[in-house]
Amino acid sequence: MSGGGAAEGGGMEAAVLGRLRSLRERWTRGNRCRGWVSEPPRLPGSEVEAEEGIALQELPINVQLNIMSFLSPQDLCHLGSTSCYWRAAVQDPLLWRYFLLRDLPLWTSVDWKTLPDVEIFNKAFSEVSSNTLHDYMAAYKKSCPQNRRSLKSSRPRYGAVTSFLQSLVTQAEPRFAMFGPGLEELDSSLVQKMMTSPEILMVSGLPQRQIHGIGSGVSFQFNNNQKFNILTLYSTTSVERKRARTEQAAAVNKMFYQENSTIGNQQPVHYSVIDQVKKVCEVVDGFIYVANAEIHKKHDRQEELARILAMIDPTLGPANRPLLVLSCVSHMGVERTPCVYMAHQLQLSLISQPWADTVAATLDGLVNGIEWILEEANCKNTQ
């Protein structure tokens, strides 16, 4: 979504200005019905184009902003490449703050490099002083998933070479520990979906090995033929999970124990993991946290963060192992917390290692997350 250059020519300028002119005419017709605007003089031929282009610039700035708010962010960037005037006009922070707050609930992923500053959401625009004015345009372009994908696709790809080199070296498949309330509280089982959808994620085996008394997990095959293993860590038995869902009660989490004795607002809760889980944390290549993103349920995100920090404790294994957060709901009809809001609620910005939060209401979202965590794990292993 780059701004482009003047070399894109008059065709782009005519298209964007034509759309602006159409929006202006709609705005003018609506106000004329209210008796606010008089009929503009009609001009012959090409003079209409020049006159209307000038007329657009001469509109009051609030009217211009109102018109531009109907354009897409991509159209605004193209418009900014048509003249010096529009280059300055389209960078208005009020306009881009509107786009950011409008669009971010719809974004399906965010990561440690692109999470917008929480101050963008907490303050009304009228409260923001000129000394602390955010660059909302830059924040939008950095955070927008479509823009991140285009930047990623523009990088050189060495997939074929990497696959060939990997074939020459016997390498254990990456292992990820998966845990979190989304595994246990939701009516629909994410693990069952993963096991029964070979067209999206293929099961490649059930290794017969144990990690300090905990099961071996399930091996899957990604679309580039890379295999990986997911070790699912449940905090309760299946009977306890079913009973808790039926009674709509919280089951006792047996994976963690609370270390500090003082409970209250003055001291944050600090957890440690039990010995069996600790052994698993020492050998895995990354972590997958399955969050319950259903809005209608109560969540203690502070406690969730404390448990995440206990699992990814750097004293339990190599540093900088990636964390993938999956924002899950029982089914598509359930209203979910947007992943950007989820990242702020879980305070993921406090986590030092690479992390990403993606919507996993469908397995397509899960596959995107798996692609990210495999890339991060492979980059760490090659350093």
C-alpha positions in Angstrom: 0.0 0.0 0.0 2.8 2.4 -0.9 2.1 5.9 -1.9 3.5 5.4 -5.3 4.9 8.3 -7.4 3.9 10.9 -9.9 5.0 8.5 -12.7 1.7 6.6 -12.2 0.4 9.3 -14.5 -2.8 11.1 -15.3 -4.8 7.9 -15.5 -4.5 7.2 -11.8 -5.1 10.9 -11.0 -8.2 11.0 -13.2 -9.6 7.8 -11.7 -9.2 8.9 -8.1 -10.3 12.4 -8.7 -13.3 11.1 -10.6 -14.3 9.0 -7.6 -13.8 12.1 -5.3 -15.9 14.1 -7.7 -18.7 11.6 -7.6 -18.6 11.6 -3.8 -18.6 15.4 -3.8 -21.6 15.4 -6.2 -23.5 13.1 -3.9 -22.7 15.3 -0.9 -23.7 18.4 -2.8 -27.0 16.9 -4.0 -27.9 15.9 -0.4 -27.2 19.3 0.9 -29.0 21.0 -2.0 -32.1 19.2 -1.0 -31.8 20.8 2.4 -31.3 24.2 0.7 -27.7 24.5 1.8 -25.9 24.7 -1.6 -26.9 26.5 -4.8 -26.7 25.0 -8.3 -23.1 25.3 -9.6 -22.5 26.8 -13.0 -22.1 24.3 -15.9 -18.9 24.5 -18.0 -18.3 23.1 -21.4 -15.9 20.3 -22.3 -12.5 19.9 -20.6 -13.0 23.0 -18.6 -15.4 20.9 -16.4 -12.5 18.6 -15.3 -10.2 21.5 -14.4 -12.9 23.4 -12.6 -14.1 20.5 -10.6 -10.6 19.5 -9.6 -10.1 23.1 -8.3 -13.5 23.0 -6.7 -12.6 19.9 -4.7 -9.6 21.6 -3.3 -11.6 24.7 -2.4 -14.1 22.8 -0.4 -13.9 23.4 3.4 -11.4 21.0 5.0 -14.1 19.3 7.1 -16.1 18.6 3.9 -12.9 17.2 2.2 -12.3 14.9 5.2 -15.9 13.8 5.0 -15.6 12.9 1.4 -12.2 11.2 1.8 -13.6 9.1 4.6 -15.6 7.2 2.0 -12.5 6.3 0.1 -10.4 3.2 0.9 -7.0 3.6 2.5 -5.5 2.3 -0.7 -7.4 5.0 -2.7 -6.1 7.6 -0.3 -2.5 6.6 -0.8 -3.0 6.7 -4.6 -4.7 10.1 -4.2 -1.7 11.4 -2.3 0.5 10.6 -5.3 -1.4 13.0 -7.6 -0.3 16.4 -6.3 1.5 18.1 -3.5 -1.9 19.4 -2.2 -3.4 15.9 -1.9 -0.2 14.5 -0.6 -0.6 16.7 2.5 -4.4 16.4 2.7 -4.5 12.6 2.8 -2.1 12.5 5.8 -4.6 14.1 8.1 -4.3 12.3 11.5 -8.0 12.5 12.2 -8.8 10.7 9.0 -6.3 7.9 9.6 -7.4 7.5 13.2 -10.9 6.9 11.9 -9.7 4.3 9.5 -7.5 2.6 12.2 -10.3 2.3 14.7 -12.8 1.3 12.1 -10.7 -1.5 10.5 -8.6 -3.0 13.3 -11.5 -5.1 14.7 -11.7 -6.8 11.4 -8.0 -7.7 11.1 -7.4 -11.4 11.6 -3.8 -11.2 12.9 -1.3 -9.0 14.6 2.2 -9.7 15.9 5.0 -8.3 18.2 6.2 -6.0 15.4 2.9 -4.5 14.3 0.7 -4.1 17.4 -0.6 -0.5 17.5 0.2 1.5 20.6 -2.5 1.2 23.3 -2.7 5.0 23.6 -4.2 5.1 20.2 -7.4 3.5 21.6 -7.4 5.0 25.1 -7.6 8.7 24.2 -10.2 10.6 22.3 -8.8 12.6 19.5 -9.7 15.8 21.2 -7.5 14.8 24.2 -4.4 14.3 22.1 -2.1 17.3 22.1 0.1 18.3 19.2 3.1 17.2 21.3 1.9 13.6 21.5 0.1 13.3 18.2 0.4 9.8 16.8 1.3 9.1 13.2 -2.0 7.2 12.6 -1.2 6.7 8.9 2.1 5.0 9.7 0.4 2.9 12.4 -2.3 1.8 9.9 0.2 0.9 7.2 2.4 -1.0 9.7 -0.5 -3.0 11.3 -2.7 -3.7 8.3 -2.4 -7.5 7.5 -2.8 -7.0 3.8 0.2 -4.6 3.8 2.3 -7.0 5.9 1.5 -9.8 3.4 2.5 -7.7 0.4 5.8 -6.8 2.1 6.4 -10.5 3.0 5.7 -11.6 -0.6 8.1 -9.0 -2.0 11.1 -10.6 -0.2 13.3 -13.1 -2.0 12.0 -16.7 -1.6 14.4 -19.6 -1.1 11.9 -22.2 -0.4 13.1 -24.7 -3.0 16.8 -24.3 -1.9 15.9 -24.6 1.8 13.8 -27.8 1.2 16.7 -29.3 -0.7 19.2 -28.5 2.0 16.9 -29.7 4.7 16.6 -33.0 2.9 20.3 -33.5 3.2 20.2 -33.1 7.0 18.3 -35.4 9.3 16.5 -33.0 11.5 13.9 -33.7 14.2 10.5 -32.1 13.5 9.8 -29.0 15.5 7.7 -29.5 18.6 5.2 -27.1 20.1 3.4 -27.2 23.4 -0.3 -26.2 23.0 -2.3 -25.1 26.1 -4.9 -22.6 27.2 -8.6 -22.2 28.2 -9.7 -22.3 24.5 -8.8 -26.0 24.5 -11.0 -26.8 27.5 -13.8 -24.2 27.7 -15.2 -24.1 24.2 -18.0 -26.4 23.0 -16.1 -27.2 19.8 -12.8 -29.0 20.1 -9.9 -27.4 18.1 -7.9 -30.5 18.4 -10.7 -32.6 16.9 -11.0 -30.1 14.0 -7.2 -30.4 13.4 -7.4 -34.2 13.4 -10.3 -34.5 11.1 -9.6 -31.9 8.4 -6.9 -33.5 6.1 -7.7 -31.1 3.3 -6.4 -28.3 5.5 -3.9 -29.9 7.9 -2.8 -33.5 7.3 -2.0 -35.8 10.2 1.4 -37.5 9.5 1.6 -39.8 12.6 1.2 -40.5 16.2 4.7 -40.9 17.5 5.1 -43.6 20.2 7.3 -41.6 22.6 6.8 -39.9 25.9 8.3 -36.7 27.3 8.7 -37.3 31.0 5.4 -39.1 31.4 3.4 -36.8 29.1 2.1 -38.1 25.8 3.9 -37.7 22.5 1.4 -35.5 20.8 0.4 -35.6 17.2 2.6 -34.9 14.1 1.1 -32.9 11.3 2.4 -32.1 7.8 2.3 -28.6 6.5 1.7 -27.6 2.9 5.4 -27.4 2.1 5.8 -31.0 3.4 7.4 -29.9 6.6 6.4 -32.0 9.6 5.8 -30.6 13.1 4.6 -32.0 16.3 1.9 -30.5 18.6 1.9 -31.7 22.2 -1.5 -30.8 23.7 -1.4 -30.0 27.4 -4.7 -30.2 29.2 -5.1 -28.9 32.8 -7.9 -31.3 33.6 -9.3 -34.7 32.6 -11.9 -35.0 29.8 -14.6 -35.8 32.4 -13.7 -32.7 34.4 -13.8 -30.6 31.3 -17.2 -31.9 30.2 -18.6 -31.3 33.7 -17.3 -27.8 33.9 -18.8 -26.9 30.4 -22.2 -28.4 31.5 -22.2 -26.5 34.8 -20.7 -23.4 33.2 -18.1 -23.4 35.9 -14.3 -23.0 35.9 -12.4 -26.2 36.4 -9.3 -26.3 38.7 -6.2 -25.9 36.6 -3.7 -28.6 37.6 -0.8 -27.5 35.4 0.1 -24.5 37.6 0.6 -23.6 41.2 0.6 -20.2 42.7 3.9 -19.2 44.3 3.2 -15.9 46.1 1.1 -16.2 49.3 -0.3 -12.7 49.2 -3.4 -12.3 47.1 -4.8 -8.9 46.4 -4.5 -5.9 44.2 -1.1 -4.9 45.6 0.8 -8.0 44.4 0.4 -9.6 40.9 -0.3 -13.3 40.8 2.8 -15.4 39.9 2.5 -19.0 38.8 4.9 -21.9 38.2 4.3 -25.1 36.3 4.3 -28.5 37.8 7.4 -30.7 37.3 6.0 -32.8 34.4 5.0 -29.7 32.4 8.4 -28.1 33.3 10.2 -30.9 31.5 8.1 -30.4 28.4 8.8 -26.7 28.4 12.5 -27.4 28.4 12.5 -29.4 25.1 9.8 -27.8 22.9 10.6 -25.3 20.1 7.7 -22.9 20.8 4.3 -22.5 22.4 0.7 -22.2 21.2 -1.7 -20.5 23.5 -5.4 -21.2 22.7 -7.4 -18.3 24.1 -11.1 -18.2 24.7 -12.1 -15.1 22.6 -15.9 -15.3 23.2 -17.1 -11.9 24.3 -20.1 -13.1 26.3 -17.9 -15.0 28.8 -16.0 -13.6 31.7 -12.2 -13.7 31.4 -9.4 -13.0 33.8 -6.8 -11.9 31.3 -4.3 -10.9 34.0 -4.3 -14.5 35.3 -4.0 -15.8 31.8 -0.9 -13.7 31.3 0.6 -15.0 34.5 0.1 -18.6 33.3 1.6 -17.7 29.8 4.6 -16.2 31.5 5.0 -19.3 33.6 5.1 -21.5 30.5 7.5 -19.5 28.5 9.8 -18.8 31.4 13.3 -18.3 29.9 14.9 -20.3 32.7 13.1 -23.4 31.4 14.6 -23.5 27.9 16.2 -21.7 25.0 15.5 -17.9 24.8 13.3 -16.3 22.2 11.1 -19.3 21.4 8.0 -18.1 19.6 4.5 -17.9 21.1 1.5 -18.2 18.9 -1.9 -17.0 20.3 -5.0 -18.5 18.7 -8.1 -16.5 19.4 -10.9 -19.1 19.3 -14.7 -19.3 19.6 -17.0 -22.3 19.6 -18.4 -21.6 16.1 -18.6 -18.8 13.6 -21.8 -17.4 14.9 -20.3 -16.5 18.3 -19.1 -12.9 18.7 -15.4 -12.8 19.3 -12.9 -10.4 20.7 -10.8 -8.9 17.8 -7.3 -10.2 17.9 -5.8 -6.7 18.3 -7.9 -6.2 21.4 -7.0 -9.6 22.6 -3.3 -8.8 22.3 -3.8 -5.7 24.5 -6.0 -7.5 27.0 -3.4 -10.3 27.4 -0.6 -7.6 27.6 1.4 -9.4 25.0 3.6 -6.4 24.6 5.2 -7.4 28.0 6.5 -10.6 26.4 10.1 -10.5 25.3 10.1 -13.3 22.7 8.4 -13.1 19.3 4.6 -13.6 19.4 1.7 -13.5 17.0 -2.1 -13.4 17.6 -4.3 -14.8 14.9 -8.0 -15.6 14.6 -8.6 -19.3 14.6 -12.4 -19.4 14.2 -11.6 -21.5 11.1 -8.7 -23.8 10.4 -7.5 -21.4 7.7 -6.5 -18.9 10.5 -4.8 -21.8 12.3 -2.7 -22.6 9.2 -1.6 -19.0 8.9 -0.5 -19.1 12.5 1.3 -22.4 12.1 3.2 -21.0 9.0 4.3 -18.1 11.2 5.5 -20.2 14.1 7.3 -22.6 11.9 9.2 -19.7 10.2 10.1 -18.2 13.6 11.3 -21.6 14.9 13.3 -22.3 11.8 14.9 -18.9 12.0 15.9 -19.4 15.6 17.4 -22.8 14.9 19.5 -21.5 12.1 21.0 -18.7 14.1 
